[in-house]
Amino acid sequence: MIIIVIEETSEQGLNILSHELNESMDSIIIRLFNNKSNIPRIIWFDDNQQTIAVGSLWDSSYSGSNRFTDVHEAIVALYKNSVYLNRVENDHLSRVFGGFSYFNDGEDSGDPFKISSFILPKYIFFKKDNFSTVVLMHSFPNEGDGNSIEKALIREFNEFYRSISPEDEEFKIPSISNMVELTNKKEWISNVEEALRLINATRLEKVVIARSIQFLSDKQIRPFSIFKKLHSSYPNCFNFYFELDGDQVFLGASPELLIQKNVNKISTMALAGTIKRGSTREEDVQLANELLSSNKDRKEHQIVVQQIIDNLKSFVDIESLKIDNNPHIHKIHNVQHLRTNISAQLKGEISLLDIIDHLHPTPAVGGKPRTEALQFIKALEGSRGWYASPLGYIKSNLDGKFIVGLRSALIKHKTIHAFAGAGIVDASDPTKEWEETKLKFKPFLNALEVNYDIQ
């Protein structure tokens, strides 16, 4: 058992208790998501753990150039003076979930996906390595000793869990009645040509521009049905689902890790350069070799690698820095990417969110130099919301993991707003970059069973 007492004031604290459930994760997720709800719900499936978070006991939102530091300090204050009883060794199960918008300020992404939004869930369900599911329960304490608090928390959870009645109708893929390209092909080509003009005439070396498509349904969309389809097709990606107010959901299947911190070790990756999958094994290998030998894609990729390294140098032990000698092929369901793994040991005290402040946006989703690239993106696109932004969680020991919010969509009522981008360098061809974005929309085209050919 775990009880964590967090003294927010002298009068009250926060208790966290681990409690095993004799129920499969599949059964739990159906119960929790096969119904409408007005409480926050989050799903986080990665390569080694499945996590579901429900409810909110605490939330935090900051904007401006100091937003990463402000959120970090708020989380530190939340966990300050924690007392751990019967703690499982090296297993910090309590965590705060959230994300940031792409830009520091000036966003109009709408509530709840603000410039930063983080919550401490009331209940967190875990499945790891096929072992039994564990639920964490968070609640302000009743008066009494640890045993009475434990009983109260379990009773409260059981009442909550029994009160949830899944709807009889299974969440089905919505029928799409229309599709609207918010940037058509002619406009896209013009945007790429303007980027190429700046690359040839200024310090700009690379810029990542994006476009979006709206999928419209005649009926209210049930986002969980789309998440299930994405996870089924992209199990090796980071599958995420953020429903913070019951009105909008931001979800996706991202292939890109931004940063993972484990004590004083950090891991990240450069993921840039894209080509389609082959219809046969032989064609798949041929396309992979084509990507590896592409001067344009190798240049685009190396810009990302070098910028990440430059951004890490100030706070890592240089001798501990490990970088793949050459990029390798990272295959997912519909595309292949160039990928370089990067890891290092921190040389001093620096928070996970301060590291993100140094990294975001990497040239994989921004550009180089950063300032010039962001100015161009802002002028061209305005707001990106949470697309291509840091999303993740922070544990009670302040370790955690953040990804880049790619292959993502914002869902509200009867509309799905999906995003895709492409990196532009001096050798880029506008039509080929258009084709690359078409590939990146495939996860949602397939999930929605849409047969439209995007032009």
C-alpha positions in Angstrom: 0.0 0.0 0.0 1.1 3.6 -0.6 -0.2 6.6 1.3 1.4 9.9 0.3 0.4 12.9 2.5 1.0 16.2 0.8 0.6 19.2 3.2 -0.8 22.0 1.0 -1.7 23.9 4.2 -1.5 23.1 7.9 -5.2 22.1 7.8 -5.3 19.7 4.8 -3.3 17.4 2.8 -3.5 14.9 -0.1 -3.6 11.2 0.3 -2.7 8.7 -2.4 -3.4 5.0 -2.0 -2.6 2.1 -4.3 -5.3 -0.5 -4.6 -5.4 -3.6 -6.8 -8.4 -4.3 -8.9 -9.5 -7.7 -10.1 -10.5 -6.4 -13.5 -8.7 -6.2 -16.9 -7.6 -2.9 -18.3 -9.9 -3.5 -21.3 -12.9 -3.8 -19.0 -11.9 -0.7 -17.0 -11.4 1.4 -20.1 -14.8 0.4 -21.5 -16.5 1.3 -18.3 -14.8 4.6 -18.0 -15.0 5.8 -21.6 -18.1 4.1 -23.1 -20.3 6.9 -21.7 -20.5 10.7 -21.6 -18.8 12.5 -18.8 -18.1 16.0 -17.6 -15.0 15.1 -15.6 -11.5 15.1 -17.0 -10.4 11.9 -18.6 -6.9 11.1 -20.0 -5.4 8.0 -21.7 -1.7 7.5 -22.1 -0.4 4.4 -23.8 3.3 4.1 -24.5 5.8 1.3 -25.1 5.9 0.0 -21.6 2.8 1.2 -19.8 -1.0 1.8 -20.2 -2.4 4.6 -18.0 -5.8 6.0 -17.5 -6.5 9.1 -15.4 -9.9 10.3 -14.3 -11.1 13.4 -12.4 -9.1 16.4 -11.1 -8.1 17.5 -7.6 -5.8 20.2 -8.7 -5.1 22.2 -11.9 -2.6 24.7 -13.1 -2.4 27.0 -16.1 0.3 29.7 -17.0 1.1 31.7 -20.1 4.0 33.8 -21.2 7.7 33.2 -21.7 8.1 31.8 -18.1 5.2 29.3 -18.4 7.5 26.2 -18.1 9.1 27.5 -15.0 5.8 28.6 -13.5 4.2 25.2 -14.1 7.3 23.4 -12.6 7.1 25.6 -9.4 3.4 25.0 -9.1 4.0 21.2 -9.2 6.8 21.4 -6.7 4.5 23.3 -4.4 1.9 20.7 -4.8 4.3 17.9 -3.7 6.2 19.9 -1.1 6.6 18.3 2.3 5.3 14.9 1.1 5.3 12.1 3.6 5.5 8.6 2.1 4.3 5.5 4.1 5.0 2.0 2.8 6.3 3.4 -0.5 7.0 0.9 -3.3 10.7 1.2 -4.0 11.4 3.5 -7.0 7.8 3.5 -8.2 6.3 7.0 -8.1 2.7 6.3 -9.3 1.3 9.7 -8.6 1.6 12.0 -11.6 0.4 15.3 -13.0 -0.8 15.2 -16.7 -1.0 18.0 -19.1 0.4 19.9 -22.1 1.4 23.2 -23.6 0.3 25.1 -26.7 2.9 25.5 -29.4 3.5 29.2 -28.8 4.1 31.0 -25.5 1.3 33.4 -25.9 -1.1 34.8 -28.3 -2.8 31.5 -28.8 -6.6 31.3 -29.2 -6.9 27.5 -28.9 -9.8 27.9 -26.6 -10.6 26.4 -23.2 -9.5 23.9 -22.0 -6.4 23.6 -24.3 -4.8 26.7 -23.0 -1.2 27.9 -23.3 -0.6 25.4 -20.5 -3.0 23.0 -18.8 -2.1 20.5 -16.1 -4.2 18.4 -13.7 -3.6 16.1 -10.8 -6.2 13.3 -11.5 -8.3 11.8 -8.7 -7.9 8.2 -9.9 -5.1 6.7 -12.1 -5.3 3.2 -13.5 -2.1 1.4 -14.5 -1.3 -1.7 -16.6 2.4 -2.6 -17.0 4.1 -5.6 -18.4 0.8 -7.6 -18.3 0.8 -7.5 -14.5 -2.3 -6.7 -12.4 -4.0 -3.3 -12.8 -3.4 -0.8 -10.0 -5.5 2.2 -9.2 -4.3 5.3 -7.3 -6.9 7.2 -5.4 -6.4 10.8 -4.5 -8.5 12.6 -1.9 -8.3 15.1 0.9 -8.1 13.2 4.1 -10.7 12.5 6.7 -9.5 12.9 10.2 -8.0 9.7 11.7 -5.1 7.4 11.3 -3.7 5.9 8.1 -5.9 2.8 8.4 -9.2 4.9 8.5 -8.0 7.1 5.7 -7.3 4.0 3.6 -10.8 2.6 4.2 -12.4 5.9 3.4 -10.5 6.2 0.1 -11.4 2.7 -1.0 -15.0 3.2 0.0 -15.1 6.5 -2.0 -13.5 4.9 -5.0 -16.0 1.9 -5.0 -18.9 4.3 -4.8 -17.5 6.2 -7.8 -16.8 3.1 -9.8 -20.2 1.4 -9.2 -21.9 4.7 -10.2 -20.5 4.4 -13.8 -22.8 2.6 -16.1 -21.4 2.1 -19.6 -23.9 2.8 -22.4 -25.3 -0.2 -24.2 -24.4 1.1 -27.6 -20.7 0.7 -28.4 -18.8 3.8 -29.5 -18.8 3.5 -33.3 -16.6 5.2 -35.8 -18.5 8.4 -36.8 -19.9 8.7 -40.4 -18.1 11.6 -42.1 -20.4 13.7 -44.3 -17.9 16.3 -45.5 -14.2 17.1 -45.5 -12.8 20.7 -45.7 -9.2 21.4 -46.5 -8.3 24.6 -44.7 -5.2 25.0 -46.9 -5.7 23.8 -50.5 -2.9 22.6 -52.7 -2.5 25.9 -54.5 -2.1 27.8 -51.2 0.3 25.1 -49.9 2.6 25.4 -52.9 2.6 29.2 -52.5 3.5 28.8 -48.8 6.3 26.4 -49.5 7.7 28.7 -52.3 7.7 31.6 -49.9 9.6 29.5 -47.3 12.1 28.6 -50.0 12.5 32.2 -51.0 13.4 33.1 -47.4 15.7 30.1 -47.0 17.6 31.3 -50.1 17.6 35.0 -49.1 18.0 35.0 -45.3 19.6 33.1 -42.3 16.6 30.6 -42.3 17.8 27.1 -43.0 14.7 25.1 -42.2 11.0 25.7 -41.3 8.2 23.3 -40.6 4.9 24.4 -42.0 1.6 22.7 -41.3 -1.9 22.4 -42.7 -5.2 21.1 -41.4 -8.3 19.3 -42.5 -11.8 19.4 -40.9 -13.8 16.2 -41.0 -17.5 16.9 -40.4 -20.1 14.5 -39.2 -23.9 14.8 -39.0 -23.9 13.3 -35.5 -22.1 13.9 -32.3 -18.6 12.4 -32.5 -17.5 9.9 -29.8 -13.8 10.5 -29.6 -12.9 7.3 -27.8 -13.9 5.2 -30.9 -11.2 7.1 -32.9 -8.7 6.6 -30.1 -9.3 2.8 -30.2 -8.8 2.7 -33.9 -5.6 4.7 -33.7 -4.2 2.5 -31.0 -5.1 -0.6 -32.9 -3.2 0.6 -36.0 -0.3 2.4 -34.2 0.4 0.4 -31.0 4.1 1.3 -31.2 3.4 5.0 -31.1 2.6 7.2 -28.1 -1.2 7.0 -28.0 -2.8 9.9 -26.1 -6.3 11.2 -25.3 -6.8 14.4 -23.3 -10.4 15.3 -22.4 -10.2 18.1 -19.9 -13.7 19.5 -19.8 -16.1 17.0 -21.5 -16.5 19.3 -24.5 -13.3 18.8 -26.5 -10.7 16.0 -26.9 -7.2 16.3 -28.2 -5.9 12.9 -29.2 -3.4 11.2 -31.5 -0.7 8.6 -32.0 2.6 10.4 -32.0 5.9 8.7 -33.1 8.1 11.3 -31.4 9.5 11.4 -27.9 10.5 14.9 -26.9 12.2 14.1 -23.6 12.2 11.5 -20.8 13.9 12.2 -17.5 14.8 9.3 -15.1 16.7 10.7 -12.1 19.7 12.4 -13.8 19.4 10.6 -17.2 17.6 12.1 -20.1 16.6 10.5 -23.4 15.3 12.2 -26.6 15.3 11.6 -30.3 15.6 13.4 -33.6 12.8 12.3 -35.9 12.8 14.0 -39.3 12.7 12.8 -42.9 9.7 10.8 -44.2 8.8 8.3 -46.9 5.8 6.0 -47.4 5.7 2.3 -46.5 6.0 -0.2 -49.3 3.2 -2.6 -50.4 5.6 -5.5 -50.3 8.6 -6.3 -48.1 11.0 -5.7 -51.1 9.4 -2.3 -51.9 9.5 -1.3 -48.2 13.2 -2.0 -48.0 13.8 -0.1 -51.3 11.9 2.9 -50.0 13.8 2.8 -46.7 17.1 2.8 -48.6 15.9 5.7 -50.7 15.2 7.7 -47.6 18.6 6.9 -46.1 20.3 8.0 -49.3 18.2 11.2 -49.8 20.4 14.3 -49.5 17.4 16.5 -48.8 16.1 14.3 -46.0 19.5 13.7 -44.5 20.1 17.4 -44.4 16.7 18.1 -42.8 17.4 15.4 -40.3 20.9 16.6 -39.4 19.6 20.1 -38.7 17.4 18.5 -36.0 20.1 16.4 -34.5 22.6 19.3 -34.3 20.1 21.7 -32.8 19.0 19.2 -30.1 22.7 18.6 -29.2 23.4 22.3 -29.1 20.4 22.9 -26.8 21.5 20.1 -24.4 25.1 21.0 -24.1 24.7 23.7 -21.4 23.2 21.3 -18.8 24.5 17.8 -19.6 27.8 16.1 -19.0 29.3 16.2 -22.5 31.3 13.0 -21.9 28.0 11.1 -21.2 26.3 12.3 -24.4 25.4 9.3 -26.6 24.3 9.8 -30.2 23.6 7.2 -32.8 26.4 7.3 -35.4 24.0 7.4 -38.2 20.2 7.7 -38.5 18.2 4.5 -38.7 14.8 3.8 -40.1 11.8 4.1 -37.8 8.8 2.3 -39.2 5.2 2.9 -38.2 2.0 1.7 -39.9 1.9 4.1 -42.8 5.3 5.9 -43.0 9.0 5.5 -42.4 11.1 8.2 -40.7 14.8 8.9 -40.1 15.5 8.6 -36.4 18.6 9.3 -34.2 18.5 8.5 -30.5 20.2 10.9 -28.1 20.8 10.4 -24.3 23.0 12.0 -21.6 23.5 12.5 -17.9 22.5 15.8 -16.4 25.5 17.6 -14.7 23.4 19.6 -12.2 19.9 20.4 -11.0 17.6 21.2 -13.8 13.9 20.5 -14.0 12.2 18.4 -16.7 10.2 21.5 -17.7 13.3 23.7 -17.9 14.8 21.1 -20.3 11.6 21.3 -22.4 11.9 25.0 -22.4 15.3 24.6 -24.0 14.1 22.0 -26.6 10.7 23.1 -27.7 10.2 23.5 -30.5 12.9 21.3 -32.0 13.7 21.9 -35.7 11.6 18.7 -36.3 8.5 20.8 -35.7 9.9 24.4 -35.8 13.0 25.3 -37.7 16.4 26.8 -37.7 17.2 29.4 -36.6 14.3 29.1 -34.1 13.4 32.8 -33.9 13.1 33.3 -37.7 11.3 30.0 -38.1 8.7 30.7 -35.4 8.1 34.2 -36.9 7.3 32.7 -40.2 5.1 30.0 -38.8 3.2 32.5 -36.6 2.6 34.8 -39.6 1.5 31.9 -41.8 -0.6 29.8 -39.5 -1.5 31.9 -36.5 -2.3 29.5 -33.7 -1.4 25.8 -33.7 -3.1 25.0 -30.3 -1.6 21.8 -28.9 -0.5 20.5 -32.3 3.3 19.7 -32.4 3.5 20.7 -28.7 4.8 19.1 -25.5 2.3 16.7 -23.9 3.0 14.4 -21.0 3.2 13.7 -17.3 5.4 14.5 -14.3 5.8 12.0 -11.4 5.9 12.9 -7.7 9.7 12.6 -7.8 9.6 15.2 -10.7 10.8 12.7 -13.3 8.5 12.2 -16.3 8.0 11.9 -20.0 6.9 14.3 -22.7 6.1 13.7 -26.4 5.5 15.9 -29.4 1.8 16.2 -30.2 2.0 14.9 -33.7 -0.5 12.8 -35.8 -3.1 14.6 -33.7 -6.6 16.0 -33.9 -8.9 18.3 -31.9 -12.4 16.9 -31.7 -15.4 19.0 -30.7 -19.0 18.1 -31.1 -19.4 17.1 -34.8 -16.0 18.3 -36.1 -12.6 16.6 -36.2 -9.7 19.1 -36.9 -6.6 17.1 -37.9 -3.1 18.4 -38.5 0.0 17.5 -40.5 3.2 19.3 -41.4 6.4 19.0 -43.4 10.0 20.3 -43.0 11.1 22.7 -45.7 14.8 23.1 -46.6 16.5 24.5 -49.7 16.1 21.2 -51.6 12.4 20.8 -50.9 9.9 20.3 -53.7 6.4 21.9 -52.9 4.5 19.1 -54.5 6.5 16.4 -52.7 6.0 18.1 -49.4 2.2 18.2 -50.1 2.4 14.4 -50.7 4.2 14.0 -47.4 1.4 15.8 -45.5 -1.1 13.5 -47.2 0.8 10.5 -45.8 0.6 12.1 -42.3 -3.1 12.5 -42.5 -3.5 8.7 -43.2 -3.9 7.8 -39.5 -7.2 9.7 -39.4 -8.3 8.9 -42.9 -8.0 5.2 -42.0 -9.4 5.6 -38.5 -12.5 7.4 -39.9 -12.7 4.9 -42.8 -12.7 7.9 -45.2 -12.1 7.1 -48.9 -11.5 10.7 -50.0 -8.4 11.3 -52.0 -6.9 14.5 -50.6 -5.7 16.6 -53.5 
